[in-house]
Amino acid sequence: MQVAFMFDGSFFHKKMQIAKKSSNIPVTPDDVLQVCERALKDDELKNDQLFRIYYYDCYPFSETAVNPISGATINFGRTSVFKARKSFLEDLKYRPRVAFRSGRLSNDGWQIPPKKTKEVIKKIQNGQSLSATDVQINLHQKEVDIKIGLDIAWLASKRIVDKIVLITGDSDFVPAMKFARREGLMVYLVHFCHGIKAVLNEHCDGIVAVQIP
């Protein structure tokens, strides 16, 4: 049977960064390929063949923006984060059997990171000045989710593959998953030892556990 792997790039990258945090090893295209290779050894997929890997993500933010606290102009296109993420995507999209689907980033200004909310409130209550690191640029992905949903519907309606393996934690894909299953495809979720939402578990045909470094 033919299998398509569909990566929610933002979700995958975050999980890999958490797994590699202690070693400071960057996320690479080989990590994507290894996840697929390991998944294909699972009992649910071990006799199947890889059709294609679909990877959905946005190129990193490359514009300039002014920090509202410090007034400093930051060129995000010159940061190490930008260079590493762009290099990752440029390398990945030229790998065999990989299709890269690019969305776009929307700059919605600056925000206080949720994990720093209490700290910032305490500073304000104590009459302290905020620092540049108390805010971060607020970026949102656009067009990524819809492209994943459309590709799931296309693969299912044309019966191009027999199985779809999703690497995501986003329950917004449930309608697409349900459509694929109604069309006769088997739909699986990859598990990286993270919590899986009940609604995702309900509407898939199985969980494929993959060990990551």
Disulfide bonds with the S-S distance in Angstrom:
none
